[in-house]
Amino acid sequence: MCSWEYWAVWGSFLLACIICTILATKLLVFQQNLKIKYGNINLVDSDVRFDVKRTTAILSLGFFGGFIAGAFGLGGGVIFNPVLLAMGLPPTVSAATGLYLVTYGKIATTLIYFLNGQMNLFYSLWLGLWAIVGGVAGAGTTWFYMKVSGR
């Protein structure tokens, strides 16, 4: 811990996060401008309109919401979902986006535990295996119920 390798990996991770954020934001704005240019093709009510104000709000939400969630040990959905709902997104889009954002927080947390040597790798893999089994079983059960009930 606190060796040059540790800080190199940590700095590389932060740099990769910043680069991915910039590229994703530019790509989303570009795609939205194309949709608008060609007559609002594939624009739906739940799409976020990426003007400067809204883009700043989303990036701030991601940074400060992630910081607060990590500092207090909250699930990110406690912070992200209400803010996304307040921005006018439908509940289904807000919930899915909140889960997507929380995923990156969990990846960062896992990386930190791994770098600090505090992760029991065997237990993590065992838990991950059963999480996958549970996820597949839950999705299959949901799919079956939807097919049988027609809902």
N, C-alpha and C positions, 0 to 999 in steps of 0.2 A: 504494500500500500504506500502511496506517495512516492513511488519510484518514477523515473522518467517514462517507463513503459505504461504505467498506470495513467499518467497524465496525457500521454500520447494517444492512448485508446479513448480516453474520456474526451479529449479535444477533437479527435476524429469523429466521434459520435455526435458531438454538438455541431461540428461543421457539416456533417452529413444531414443532420436535422434541418439546419438553416438552408442548405442548398436545396433539399427536397421541398421545403416550404416555399421558397422563392420560385422554383420551377413549377410546382403544382399551381401556385397562384397565377402565374403568368399563363400557364396552359388553360386554366379555367376561364380566365378573362378572355383569352383569345377565342376559345370555343364559344363562349357566350356571345361575343361580338360577331362571330360568323353566323350564329343562329339569328341574331337580330338583323344582320345585313341582308340575309336571304328571306326575310319576311316572317320572322319569329317562328322558324321551323323547330319543332320539338321542344318548344318552351312550354312548361306547365306552371300552374300556380305555385307549386311547391319549390320551384327553382329559386335559389337565392340570386338576386340581381347584384352583380359584382361592381358596384360603384365604389368610389374611394372610401366613403363613410362606412358602408357595410363590410368591405374587405378589411378595413382597420378594426372594426368591431369583432369580426370573426377571428382575426389573428390575435387580438388582445384576449379574447375569450380563451383561445387555445393556450396562450402563454400563462396568463394569470389564473385561469381556471385549473390548469394542470399544476401550477405551483401551489395553489391553495389546497387542492385535493391531495397532493403529495405531502405537504407540510402537516396537514391535519389527519391524514390517513382516511380520507373520505373516498367513497366511490366517485369517480368523475361524473357519473350521471346525475348526482345530486346538484352539481353546479351547471353542467352543460345543458341538460334537458330543459330546465326552466328558462334559461337565457335564449335557447333556440326557439322555444315556444313563444317567448316575448318578441322575437324577431319575425314572427309570422309564419313559421314552418308548421306544417300539420304534425300531429302527435306521432304518427308512424315514422315520418321522416326524421323528426327530432330524436326519437328513441334509437333508430338505427344509426344516426350520426353520432349520438352520444356513445353508443357501444363501440363504434369505429374509433372514436377519439380515445376512449379508455384503453383500447387495445395497445396503442402506442405507449401509453403510460406504463402498462404492465410489461411491455418489452423493455423499456428503459429500467424499470425496477429489477427485472430479472438480470439484466446486464450488470447493474450495480452490485447486486448480491454475488454474481459470478466473479466479477473483478475483485471484490473484497474477500473472496474465498469463504463466504458465508452460506453458500448454497450446497445442500446435500444433493448431488447430481443424481444418484440412484433413486432417491425418494422423489425428486422432481420428475424424472422420466416415468416412474411408476404412476405418480399422480396424473401426469399428462396422458398416459395411456388410458387410464380409466375415465378421464375427462372426455377423451375422444370417443370411447365406447358409449358413454352416457349421452354425448351430443348426437351421435349417429342414431342411437336408440330413441332418443327424444324426437329427433327430426322424422324418423321413420314412423313412429307412433302418431305424430301430428299429421303427417302425410296420409296415413291410413285412415285416421279419424275424419280428415277433410274429404277424402274420397268416399267414405261410407256415408257420412252425414250430408254431403253436398254443400258444406259451408267452407 
